[in-house]
Amino acid sequence: MNLKNFILPSVAVVLMTASALWVAGYRINYSASLPKGIWQVSKTPLPPKQGEYVSFCPNNNVLSEDAYKLGYLKFGFCPGFYTPLLKQVAGVPGDLVKTTSVVSINGTVVFNSGVKTSDSKGRKIPWKSTNQILKDDQIFAMATMKENSFDSRYFGPVHLGQIIGTARPIWVW
């Protein structure tokens, strides 16, 4: 058997399968902020509901550029060439969000929502305390599985136009 005749068709099948899964909305989450594994992202009516998971593009700004340099954001297909983020909706339009040393939504402290002033390598994390009511086109997205998630407690509300779709876990570990 000629190895070349086996490898090339096998690679083609793998690439076609991966492309078909990508088009169908399947993504692999490798971040520790939420369970690692396979998630499916699909278009749904906006705004998403509190507790739902969403995939969205981070802002293409100086904060995201700095986050990329620090390794909080990875290379991807969003504007600025950042990878989409996957977070849970903690606040929806009309909610009062207060960010101090912790995050509270409508007066209730969000579990595992401590705000860090430096990362695990001792680098300063810029953030400012906030007290705001989310506008009709905003959500507050967080990942509370790990207290050091890069999420809305650091970059602020997510505009609905940034949302790619809602996400659901298919197979996680």
C-alpha positions in Angstrom: 0.0 0.0 0.0 1.3 3.4 -0.9 1.3 5.7 2.1 0.7 8.8 0.0 -2.5 7.3 -1.4 -3.7 6.8 2.2 -2.6 10.1 3.9 -3.8 12.6 1.3 -7.4 11.3 1.2 -7.5 11.0 5.0 -6.3 14.6 5.4 -9.0 15.7 2.9 -11.7 13.9 4.8 -10.6 15.4 8.1 -10.5 18.9 6.7 -13.9 18.6 5.0 -15.5 17.2 8.3 -13.9 20.0 10.3 -15.2 22.6 7.9 -18.7 21.1 7.9 -18.8 21.1 11.7 -17.5 24.7 11.8 -20.3 25.8 9.4 -22.8 24.0 11.7 -21.7 26.1 14.6 -19.6 23.6 16.5 -16.7 25.1 18.4 -14.0 23.7 20.8 -13.7 25.6 24.1 -10.2 25.2 25.4 -10.4 28.1 28.0 -10.7 27.2 31.6 -13.4 29.9 32.1 -16.1 27.4 31.2 -16.2 23.7 30.8 -13.7 22.6 28.1 -15.2 20.6 25.2 -17.4 20.9 22.2 -20.1 23.6 22.2 -22.6 24.6 19.5 -23.2 28.2 18.7 -26.4 29.1 17.0 -28.2 32.3 16.0 -31.1 33.1 18.4 -33.3 36.1 19.0 -31.5 38.9 21.0 -31.2 39.8 23.7 -30.2 36.5 25.3 -31.7 35.5 28.6 -29.8 35.6 31.9 -28.0 32.4 32.5 -27.6 31.6 28.8 -24.2 31.2 27.3 -23.1 33.4 24.4 -20.3 33.6 22.0 -19.2 37.1 21.0 -16.4 39.1 19.5 -14.4 41.3 21.9 -14.1 45.0 21.1 -11.4 45.9 18.7 -9.7 48.5 20.9 -6.6 49.2 22.9 -7.9 47.1 25.9 -8.3 44.1 23.6 -4.9 44.7 22.0 -3.3 44.8 25.5 -5.3 41.6 26.5 -4.0 39.9 23.4 -0.4 40.8 24.3 -0.9 39.5 27.8 -2.4 36.2 26.5 -6.0 36.8 27.7 -7.2 36.8 24.1 -6.0 34.5 21.3 -5.8 34.8 17.6 -9.1 34.3 15.8 -11.6 35.5 13.2 -13.2 38.5 15.0 -12.3 42.1 14.1 -8.7 42.7 15.2 -8.1 39.0 14.7 -9.2 38.0 18.1 -10.9 34.7 18.9 -14.6 34.9 20.0 -15.2 34.7 23.7 -17.6 32.3 25.4 -19.3 33.5 28.6 -22.5 33.3 30.5 -25.0 36.1 30.6 -25.1 37.6 34.1 -26.9 40.8 33.4 -29.6 41.8 30.8 -31.0 45.1 29.6 -32.4 47.1 32.5 -30.3 45.3 35.2 -28.2 47.4 37.6 -24.6 46.3 37.5 -22.2 47.4 40.2 -18.5 46.5 39.9 -16.4 47.1 43.0 -14.2 44.4 44.6 -17.0 42.0 43.4 -19.8 42.2 40.9 -23.4 42.6 41.9 -26.5 42.5 39.7 -29.6 44.2 41.0 -28.0 44.2 44.5 -27.1 40.5 44.5 -23.4 39.6 44.6 -22.5 37.2 41.7 -20.8 34.0 42.9 -17.1 34.0 42.3 -17.1 37.5 40.9 -14.1 39.0 42.7 -12.3 41.7 40.7 -8.5 41.2 40.5 -6.1 44.1 40.4 -3.3 41.9 39.1 -3.1 38.6 37.2 -1.3 35.4 38.2 2.0 36.7 36.9 1.7 39.9 39.0 0.8 42.1 36.1 -1.6 45.0 36.8 -5.1 44.5 35.4 -6.8 47.8 34.5 -10.4 48.2 35.6 -12.6 50.8 37.1 -15.5 50.5 39.5 -18.9 50.9 37.8 -22.5 51.5 38.8 -24.6 51.4 35.7 -28.0 50.2 34.3 -27.5 48.1 31.2 -29.0 49.7 28.1 -31.4 48.0 25.7 -28.5 46.9 23.5 -26.2 45.6 26.3 -25.6 42.5 28.4 -23.0 41.8 31.1 -21.2 38.5 30.3 -19.1 36.6 32.9 -17.6 33.2 33.5 -17.7 32.4 37.3 -16.2 29.0 37.0 -12.8 30.6 37.6 -12.5 33.9 39.4 -9.8 35.1 37.0 -11.9 35.0 33.8 -11.4 37.9 31.3 -15.0 39.1 31.1 -17.3 42.1 31.5 -16.0 42.9 35.0 -12.9 44.1 33.1 -14.0 45.2 29.7 -17.6 46.3 30.5 -20.9 45.5 28.9 -21.2 43.6 25.6 -23.2 45.2 22.9 -25.8 42.9 21.2 -24.1 43.5 17.9 -21.0 41.8 19.1 -22.9 38.5 19.8 -22.4 35.7 17.3 -25.0 33.5 18.9 -26.0 31.6 22.0 -24.0 28.5 22.9 -24.8 25.2 24.5 -22.4 22.5 25.6 -22.5 19.3 23.5 -19.7 17.3 25.1 -17.7 18.8 27.9 -15.2 17.5 30.5 
